[in-house]
């Protein structure tokens, strides 16, 4: 049975280095966060039980690229909202968006498929990834995300992600408005 914890796990040393870096970063920034550990969450359906424990809805995180694979985007959007490539492409002036490969995800964010998260931006020292956030998420008090692994989930104040975490990892974001329409 999943439980809600405040802060890093007591056994953090036994966790993957990519997960440890997230806790180290959040702790060094003084960001309060809640955590639950769970079986691998690979789909939004898997996240529903996690949502109940955290008391929020996990957001959908999509790692995208342009056709030439020269520009990469991390899109955060509400879980229930359908994603329409054409709708996003028009807003960011990028034709032919598609899902980026697992290799690109690992190279740029040090994340494997199923664990995509805004927390991965701490591994993007070259600022190769553009963060896009659906405007509906900006109204939420909390944001749900993975700590770069899909066996734990975090609940962090949206304000702390936007105003403390992102500046600390030298990233900004672009607001997009997705309606789920083509």
ROGU-996392 format. One record per atom (N, C-alpha, C): residue in one letter; x, y, z. Coordinates in steps of 0.1 Angstrom, whole numbers, padded with zeros to 4 digits, always signed. Layout:
N
aXYZ/...
***
This chain:
182
x+0008-0012+0000/x+0000+0000+0000/x+0009+0013+0000/x+0006+0022-0009/x+0013+0034-0010/x+0011+0043+0002/x+0021+0050+0006/x+0020+0060+0017/x+0026+0073+0012/x+0021+0084+0019/x+0026+0097+0015/x+0037+0101+0025/x+0048+0105+0020/x+0060+0109+0029/x+0063+0124+0025/x+0069+0130+0035/x+0075+0144+0032/x+0090+0142+0030/x+0095+0147+0019/x+0109+0148+0016/x+0114+0135+0011/x+0128+0134+0011/x+0135+0123+0005/x+0133+0110+0012/x+0135+0099+0005/x+0134+0086+0012/x+0146+0084+0022/x+0143+0077+0032/x+0154+0074+0042/x+0165+0065+0036/x+0161+0057+0026/x+0171+0049+0019/x+0176+0055+0006/x+0177+0068+0005/x+0180+0075-0007/x+0193+0070-0014/x+0203+0065-0005/x+0215+0060-0011/x+0213+0048-0019/x+0203+0041-0017/x+0200+0028-0025/x+0193+0032-0038/x+0189+0044-0040/x+0182+0048-0052/x+0192+0051-0063/x+0186+0052-0075/x+0194+0055-0087/x+0200+0069-0085/x+0212+0072-0090/x+0218+0085-0090/x+0209+0096-0095/x+0202+0093-0106/x+0193+0104-0112/x+0182+0108-0102/x+0177+0098-0095/x+0167+0101-0084/x+0173+0109-0073/x+0185+0104-0068/x+0192+0111-0057/x+0195+0126-0061/x+0199+0129-0073/x+0201+0142-0078/x+0189+0151-0076/x+0177+0146-0079/x+0165+0154-0077/x+0163+0158-0063/x+0164+0148-0054/x+0162+0151-0039/x+0173+0161-0035/x+0186+0159-0039/x+0196+0168-0035/x+0193+0182-0040/x+0189+0183-0052/x+0185+0197-0058/x+0174+0203-0050/x+0163+0196-0049/x+0151+0202-0042/x+0155+0205-0027/x+0162+0197-0020/x+0166+0200-0006/x+0175+0212-0006/x+0185+0213-0015/x+0194+0224-0015/x+0187+0238-0018/x+0176+0237-0025/x+0168+0249-0028/x+0158+0252-0018/x+0156+0243-0008/x+0147+0246+0003/x+0132+0243-0001/x+0130+0235-0012/x+0117+0233-0017/x+0111+0221-0009/x+0099+0223-0004/x+0091+0213+0003/x+0085+0204-0007/x+0085+0191-0005/x+0079+0182-0015/x+0074+0170-0007/x+0064+0164-0013/x+0058+0151-0008/x+0061+0140-0018/x+0062+0128-0013/x+0066+0117-0021/x+0058+0104-0018/x+0056+0097-0028/x+0051+0083-0026/x+0059+0074-0036/x+0061+0062-0031/x+0068+0052-0039/x+0058+0041-0043/x+0060+0036-0055/x+0050+0027-0061/x+0056+0018-0072/x+0048+0009-0077/x+0053+0001-0088/x+0054+0010-0100/x+0062+0006-0110/x+0064+0014-0122/x+0051+0020-0127/x+0051+0033-0129/x+0039+0040-0134/x+0043+0043-0149/x+0038+0035-0158/x+0041+0037-0172/x+0030+0043-0180/x+0019+0044-0175/x+0007+0050-0182/x+0000+0060-0173/x-0008+0068-0179/x-0016+0077-0171/x-0026+0069-0162/x-0030+0057-0166/x-0039+0049-0158/x-0032+0044-0145/x-0019+0041-0147/x-0011+0037-0135/x-0010+0048-0125/x-0011+0060-0130/x-0009+0072-0121/x-0022+0075-0113/x-0033+0069-0116/x-0045+0073-0109/x-0044+0069-0094/x-0039+0058-0091/x-0037+0054-0077/x-0027+0064-0070/x-0017+0067-0078/x-0007+0077-0073/x-0014+0090-0070/x-0023+0094-0079/x-0030+0107-0077/x-0038+0107-0064/x-0044+0096-0061/x-0052+0095-0048/x-0043+0097-0036/x-0031+0091-0036/x-0022+0092-0025/x-0017+0106-0024/x-0013+0112-0035/x-0007+0126-0035/x-0018+0137-0033/x-0030+0133-0036/x-0041+0143-0035/x-0041+0153-0046/x-0035+0149-0057/x-0035+0158-0069/x-0036+0149-0082/x-0037+0155-0093/x-0036+0148-0106/x-0022+0150-0112/x-0016+0138-0114/x-0003+0139-0121/x-0005+0145-0135/x+0005+0153-0139/x+0003+0159-0153/x+0009+0149-0163/x+0005+0151-0175/x+0011+0144-0187/x+0024+0151-0191/x+0034+0143-0193/x+0047+0149-0197/x+0051+0142-0210/x+0053+0150-0220/x+0056+0145-0233/x+0069+0150-0238/x+0078+0142-0242/x+0091+0146-0248/x+0091+0145-0263/x+0091+0157-0269/x+0089+0158-0283/x+0101+0164-0291/x+0101+0162-0304/x+0112+0168-0312/x+0106+0172-0326/x+0114+0181-0332/x+0110+0184-0346/x+0114+0173-0355/x+0110+0174-0368/x+0113+0163-0377/x+0128+0161-0379/x+0136+0172-0379/x+0151+0171-0381/x+0158+0166-0368/x+0150+0165-0357/x+0156+0161-0344/x+0167+0170-0339/x+0165+0183-0342/x+0174+0194-0338/x+0169+0202-0327/x+0155+0201-0324/x+0149+0209-0314/x+0141+0199-0305/x+0142+0200-0292/x+0135+0191-0283/x+0127+0199-0273/x+0115+0194-0270/x+0105+0200-0262/x+0100+0191-0251/x+0098+0196-0239/x+0092+0189-0228/x+0079+0196-0226/x+0068+0189-0229/x+0054+0195-0227/x+0048+0189-0215/x+0043+0198-0206/x+0035+0194-0194/x+0021+0199-0197/x+0012+0190-0195/x-0002+0193-0197/x-0011+0185-0188/x-0024+0189-0186/x-0033+0181-0178/x-0034+0166-0184/x-0035+0157-0175/x-0036+0143-0178/x-0047+0139-0187/x-0059+0145-0185/x-0071+0142-0192/x-0072+0149-0205/x-0064+0158-0208/x-0065+0166-0220/x-0059+0158-0232/x-0066+0157-0243/x-0060+0150-0254/x-0049+0159-0261/x-0038+0152-0266/x-0027+0159-0272/x-0029+0159-0287/x-0029+0170-0293/x-0030+0171-0308/x-0018+0179-0313/x-0009+0171-0320/x+0003+0177-0325/x+0001+0190-0333/x-0008+0190-0342/x-0011+0201-0350/x-0013+0214-0342/x-0021+0212-0332/x-0025+0224-0323/x-0012+0230-0316/x-0003+0221-0311/x+0009+0226-0305/x+0019+0232-0315/x+0020+0225-0326/x+0029+0229-0337/x+0027+0243-0341/x+0014+0247-0343/x+0011+0260-0347/x+0015+0271-0337/x+0014+0267-0324/x+0017+0277-0314/x+0032+0280-0312/x+0040+0270-0314/x+0054+0271-0312/x+0062+0272-0325/x+0054+0273-0336/x+0061+0274-0350/x+0071+0263-0353/x+0066+0251-0350/x+0075+0240-0353/x+0067+0229-0360/x+0070+0227-0373/x+0063+0217-0381/x+0067+0203-0378/x+0058+0194-0379/x+0061+0180-0378/x+0067+0175-0365/x+0060+0179-0354/x+0065+0174-0341/x+0062+0159-0340/x+0071+0152-0333/x+0068+0138-0330/x+0074+0135-0317/x+0072+0123-0312/x+0078+0119-0299/x+0092+0116-0301/x+0101+0122-0292/x+0115+0119-0293/x+0118+0105-0288/x+0129+0100-0293/x+0134+0087-0289/x+0138+0085-0275/x+0138+0073-0270/x+0142+0070-0256/x+0157+0074-0255/x+0165+0072-0266/x+0179+0076-0265/x+0181+0091-0263/x+0173+0099-0270/x+0173+0113-0269/x+0169+0117-0255/x+0159+0111-0249/x+0154+0113-0236/x+0165+0111-0226/x+0172+0100-0227/x+0183+0097-0219/x+0195+0107-0220/x+0198+0110-0233/x+0209+0119-0235/x+0207+0133-0230/x+0195+0138-0232/x+0192+0152-0228/x+0187+0154-0213/x+0179+0144-0208/x+0173+0146-0195/x+0177+0135-0185/x+0185+0126-0189/x+0189+0114-0181/x+0177+0108-0175/x+0167+0105-0184/x+0154+0099-0180/x+0151+0088-0190/x+0145+0077-0185/x+0141+0067-0194/x+0126+0068-0197/x+0121+0063-0208/x+0107+0063-0211/x+0099+0059-0199/x+0088+0066-0197/x+0079+0063-0186/x+0082+0071-0174/x+0093+0078-0174/x+0097+0087-0162/x+0099+0101-0166/x+0094+0105-0177/x+0096+0119-0182/x+0091+0129-0171/x+0098+0139-0169/x+0094+0149-0158/x+0102+0162-0159/x+0096+0172-0154/x+0102+0185-0154/x+0115+0185-0146/x+0116+0175-0136/x+0128+0174-0128/x+0140+0170-0137/x+0138+0164-0149/x+0149+0160-0158/x+0156+0172-0163/x+0150+0184-0162/x+0157+0196-0167/x+0170+0199-0159/x+0171+0194-0147/x+0183+0196-0139/x+0195+0189-0146/x+0192+0180-0155/x+0203+0173-0162/x+0206+0179-0176/x+0198+0189-0179/x+0200+0196-0193/x+0208+0208-0191/x+0221+0206-0188/x+0230+0217-0186/x+0232+0226-0198/x+0230+0221-0210/x+0232+0228-0223/x+0219+0236-0227/x+0208+0235-0219/x+0195+0241-0223/x+0191+0237-0237/x+0192+0224-0240/x+0188+0219-0253/x+0173+0216-0254/x+0166+0216-0242/x+0152+0212-0242/x+0144+0225-0238/x+0134+0228-0246/x+0125+0239-0243/x+0113+0234-0235/x+0110+0240-0224/x+0099+0236-0216/x+0086+0243-0220/x+0076+0236-0223/x+0062+0241-0227/x+0052+0236-0216/x+0045+0246-0211/x+0035+0242-0200/x+0021+0247-0205/x+0012+0238-0205/x-0002+0242-0208/x-0007+0251-0197/x-0014+0262-0201/x-0018+0272-0192/x-0027+0267-0181/x-0034+0256-0183/x-0043+0251-0173/x-0035+0246-0161/x-0023+0241-0163/x-0015+0237-0151/x-0010+0248-0143/x-0009+0260-0148/x-0004+0271-0141/x-0013+0276-0130/x-0026+0271-0131/x-0036+0275-0121/x-0036+0265-0109/x-0029+0254-0110/x-0029+0244-0100/x-0020+0248-0089/x-0024+0246-0076/x-0015+0249-0065/x-0003+0240-0065/x-0005+0227-0069/x+0006+0217-0069/x+0008+0211-0083/x+0020+0206-0085/x+0023+0199-0097/x+0028+0185-0093/x+0023+0175-0100/x+0028+0161-0097/x+0038+0157-0108/x+0049+0151-0104/x+0059+0147-0113/x+0067+0136-0107/x+0075+0129-0116/x+0084+0119-0111/x+0098+0125-0108/x+0105+0119-0099/x+0119+0123-0096/x+0129+0116-0105/x+0126+0117-0119/x+0134+0110-0129/x+0134+0095-0129/x+0125+0089-0121/x+0123+0075-0122/x+0108+0073-0121/x+0102+0062-0126/x+0088+0060-0126/x+0083+0051-0114/x+0091+0050-0104/x+0087+0042-0092/x+0085+0051-0080/x+0086+0064-0082/x+0083+0074-0072/x+0076+0086-0078/x+0068+0093-0071/x+0061+0105-0076/x+0062+0115-0065/x+0062+0128-0070/x+0064+0139-0061/x+0052+0149-0062/x+0049+0156-0052/x+0039+0167-0052/x+0047+0179-0047/x+0047+0189-0056/x+0055+0201-0053/x+0047+0213-0057/x+0048+0224-0049/x+0040+0236-0052/x+0044+0241-0066/x+0034+0244-0074/x+0037+0248-0088/x+0046+0261-0087/x+0043+0270-0078/x+0051+0282-0076/x+0065+0279-0074/x+0068+0269-0066/x+0082+0265-0063/x+0089+0260-0076/x+0082+0252-0084/x+0088+0247-0096/x+0091+0259-0105/x+0081+0268-0107/x+0083+0279-0116/x+0093+0289-0112/x+0092+0293-0099/x+0100+0304-0094/x+0113+0301-0087/x+0115+0288-0083/x+0127+0284-0076/x+0135+0274-0084/x+0128+0263-0087/x+0135+0252-0094/x+0140+0256-0108/x+0131+0261-0116/x+0135+0264-0130/x+0146+0274-0131/x+0146+0285-0124/x+0157+0295-0124/x+0170+0288-0119/x+0169+0279-0109/x+0181+0273-0104/x+0188+0264-0114/x+0179+0258-0123/x+0185+0249-0133/x+0186+0256-0147/x+0185+0269-0146/x+0187+0278-0158/x+0177+0275-0169/x+0165+0273-0166/x+0155+0271-0176/x+0143+0280-0174/x+0136+0283-0185/x+0124+0291-0184/x+0113+0282-0190/x+0101+0288-0192/x+0091+0280-0199/x+0083+0289-0208/x+0076+0283-0217/x+0067+0289-0226/x+0053+0284-0223/x+0043+0293-0221/x+0030+0289-0219/x+0023+0286-0232/x+0016+0275-0233/x+0008+0271-0245/x-0006+0269-0240/x-0015+0270-0250/x-0030+0268-0247/x-0034+0256-0256/x-0037+0245-0250/x-0041+0233-0257/x-0056+0230-0254/x-0063+0229-0264/x-0078+0226-0262/x-0081+0211-0265/x-0071+0204-0271/x-0074+0190-0275/x-0081+0189-0288/x-0081+0200-0296/x-0088+0201-0309/x-0078+0201-0320/x-0082+0196-0332/x-0072+0196-0343/x-0074+0209-0351/
***
